[in-house]
């Protein structure tokens, strides 16, 4: 009968998403991994002596939250869309909590949202595969995967260099961490395009395997795709994790990052062009007082350097130097920069809070580190 054939067809088309009973323990664990644990990590970090610490470690925290709720939730429900939904709710809730706790505004809201969506789909797809293969026991597999990857990602964030690079590029959680962190403090997501592509590719292949898993051979496809996508991330790595350089910044005299000697890569060049366009509309770049105008422009280099925000970190000083030449009278530029270098504590640095208008991370809290960086750049750029 036509109706029967249609019903059978629908059952077959959705057979990789089995209907599972409600599992209270699974959802409790998912909430712990996806919301409670990341929220506790934020609360522990909020009082650390670093500017915007939540922004500097937001990538790993959000990645683990998405993975915990998305993967375990999808495995417990047996539904991809449920895993994606709860993962996005987790990510949104954690960002709101971070903002309440003092994290600066997002410099790249669209890029951040895109990274959250792609990562959520990728993690939920893996949870759906676990549900397809072992039904109600799939969430236990998800818990073990989440625990292992989360531990490695957090340890890599806390102790850079602990794990070899070749090992980290094998972890989808690390891909998500890189993509999200780049949106929070870097160029957006273009510099982490390989990580996003790997997450999207993993999602597609995993869903295909979930549909065809009874045939056996799809597992070889998934393993091959995973290694291939890891190779892509290895070949085009994203920016390293930023770390606030407070030791140098707090010193009476110190170093700043070397200025770039090579042209920027296409993603960085695009980000620099965006910053330059936004400067034209940035009120701080047209402050009536010329010395204050110079301070505001120096912040464009000082804050990313303080946060070790590559790949922009070493290229922004050259952009700032060009803006100083354009926006300050030639006969007064050297004396203005010398005055800032001699007394970085003078004037206002309130413009640091509006840097997200340029697509750069903001700076809040203690002014001393960023003022010190501003003075160092004033001395360096006075020689340009």
ChimeraX attribute file (.defattr): number of C-alpha atoms within 10 A of each C-alpha:
attribute: neighborCount
match mode: 1-to-1
recipient: residues
	/A:1	5
	/A:2	7
	/A:3	8
	/A:4	9
	/A:5	10
	/A:6	11
	/A:7	11
	/A:8	11
	/A:9	12
	/A:10	11
	/A:11	13
	/A:12	12
	/A:13	11
	/A:14	12
	/A:15	14
	/A:16	25
	/A:17	25
	/A:18	19
	/A:19	16
	/A:20	14
	/A:21	11
	/A:22	11
	/A:23	13
	/A:24	10
	/A:25	11
	/A:26	22
	/A:27	19
	/A:28	14
	/A:29	19
	/A:30	29
	/A:31	20
	/A:32	16
	/A:33	24
	/A:34	31
	/A:35	24
	/A:36	16
	/A:37	16
	/A:38	24
	/A:39	21
	/A:40	11
	/A:41	13
	/A:42	20
	/A:43	15
	/A:44	10
	/A:45	16
	/A:46	18
	/A:47	13
	/A:48	11
	/A:49	12
	/A:50	19
	/A:51	27
	/A:52	26
	/A:53	21
	/A:54	25
	/A:55	25
	/A:56	24
	/A:57	24
	/A:58	26
	/A:59	28
	/A:60	27
	/A:61	28
	/A:62	29
	/A:63	31
	/A:64	30
	/A:65	32
	/A:66	36
	/A:67	37
	/A:68	34
	/A:69	37
	/A:70	39
	/A:71	37
	/A:72	39
	/A:73	34
	/A:74	34
	/A:75	38
	/A:76	32
	/A:77	27
	/A:78	29
	/A:79	24
	/A:80	27
	/A:81	18
	/A:82	20
	/A:83	32
	/A:84	28
	/A:85	19
	/A:86	24
	/A:87	35
	/A:88	22
	/A:89	18
	/A:90	25
	/A:91	28
	/A:92	16
	/A:93	16
	/A:94	23
	/A:95	21
	/A:96	13
	/A:97	15
	/A:98	22
	/A:99	15
	/A:100	10
	/A:101	16
	/A:102	17
	/A:103	23
	/A:104	23
	/A:105	21
	/A:106	21
	/A:107	23
	/A:108	23
	/A:109	15
	/A:110	13
	/A:111	20
	/A:112	20
	/A:113	16
	/A:114	18
	/A:115	28
	/A:116	25
	/A:117	18
	/A:118	20
	/A:119	34
	/A:120	33
	/A:121	28
	/A:122	32
	/A:123	34
	/A:124	35
	/A:125	31
	/A:126	28
	/A:127	35
	/A:128	35
	/A:129	28
	/A:130	27
	/A:131	31
	/A:132	26
	/A:133	17
	/A:134	14
	/A:135	20
	/A:136	21
	/A:137	15
	/A:138	24
	/A:139	29
	/A:140	18
	/A:141	17
	/A:142	31
	/A:143	21
	/A:144	12
	/A:145	17
	/A:146	24
	/A:147	15
	/A:148	12
	/A:149	18
	/A:150	23
	/A:151	12
	/A:152	19
	/A:153	24
	/A:154	17
	/A:155	15
	/A:156	19
	/A:157	22
	/A:158	13
	/A:159	10
	/A:160	13
	/A:161	10
	/A:162	11
	/A:163	13
	/A:164	10
	/A:165	12
	/A:166	12
	/A:167	12
	/A:168	19
	/A:169	21
	/A:170	18
	/A:171	18
	/A:172	25
	/A:173	28
	/A:174	25
	/A:175	31
	/A:176	30
	/A:177	28
	/A:178	29
	/A:179	34
	/A:180	31
	/A:181	32
	/A:182	31
	/A:183	29
	/A:184	30
	/A:185	29
	/A:186	32
	/A:187	30
	/A:188	27
	/A:189	25
	/A:190	20
	/A:191	26
	/A:192	27
	/A:193	20
	/A:194	24
	/A:195	32
	/A:196	27
	/A:197	16
	/A:198	25
	/A:199	26
	/A:200	20
	/A:201	17
	/A:202	25
	/A:203	21
	/A:204	16
	/A:205	22
	/A:206	28
	/A:207	22
	/A:208	18
	/A:209	24
	/A:210	24
	/A:211	21
	/A:212	16
	/A:213	17
	/A:214	13
	/A:215	9
	/A:216	10
	/A:217	11
	/A:218	18
	/A:219	18
	/A:220	11
	/A:221	14
	/A:222	18
	/A:223	13
	/A:224	13
	/A:225	17
	/A:226	21
	/A:227	13
	/A:228	15
	/A:229	22
	/A:230	26
	/A:231	17
	/A:232	16
	/A:233	23
	/A:234	18
	/A:235	11
	/A:236	14
	/A:237	19
	/A:238	23
	/A:239	18
	/A:240	16
	/A:241	23
	/A:242	21
	/A:243	18
	/A:244	21
	/A:245	16
	/A:246	17
	/A:247	9
	/A:248	16
	/A:249	23
	/A:250	15
	/A:251	12
	/A:252	8
	/A:253	12
	/A:254	12
	/A:255	11
	/A:256	21
	/A:257	15
	/A:258	11
	/A:259	13
	/A:260	15
	/A:261	9
	/A:262	8
	/A:263	9
	/A:264	16
	/A:265	10
	/A:266	11
	/A:267	18
	/A:268	20
	/A:269	16
	/A:270	15
	/A:271	22
	/A:272	20
	/A:273	13
	/A:274	14
	/A:275	22
	/A:276	17
	/A:277	12
	/A:278	16
	/A:279	19
	/A:280	13
	/A:281	12
	/A:282	17
	/A:283	14
	/A:284	20
	/A:285	21
	/A:286	17
	/A:287	14
	/A:288	10
	/A:289	8
	/A:290	17
	/A:291	19
	/A:292	21
	/A:293	20
	/A:294	25
	/A:295	30
	/A:296	25
	/A:297	26
	/A:298	30
	/A:299	27
	/A:300	25
	/A:301	27
	/A:302	31
	/A:303	25
	/A:304	28
	/A:305	28
	/A:306	25
	/A:307	26
	/A:308	23
	/A:309	26
	/A:310	22
	/A:311	23
	/A:312	24
	/A:313	23
	/A:314	22
	/A:315	22
	/A:316	23
	/A:317	26
	/A:318	16
	/A:319	17
	/A:320	20
	/A:321	20
	/A:322	13
	/A:323	18
	/A:324	22
	/A:325	12
	/A:326	10
	/A:327	15
	/A:328	16
	/A:329	12
	/A:330	11
	/A:331	8
	/A:332	11
	/A:333	18
	/A:334	17
	/A:335	13
	/A:336	21
	/A:337	26
	/A:338	18
	/A:339	15
	/A:340	24
	/A:341	22
	/A:342	14
	/A:343	13
	/A:344	22
	/A:345	16
	/A:346	12
	/A:347	13
	/A:348	13
	/A:349	19
	/A:350	14
	/A:351	20
	/A:352	24
	/A:353	16
	/A:354	19
	/A:355	26
	/A:356	20
	/A:357	18
	/A:358	22
	/A:359	23
	/A:360	29
	/A:361	31
	/A:362	26
	/A:363	28
	/A:364	16
	/A:365	13
	/A:366	12
	/A:367	15
	/A:368	14
	/A:369	22
	/A:370	30
	/A:371	27
	/A:372	24
	/A:373	29
	/A:374	32
	/A:375	25
	/A:376	23
	/A:377	26
	/A:378	27
	/A:379	17
	/A:380	17
	/A:381	21
	/A:382	16
	/A:383	10
	/A:384	10
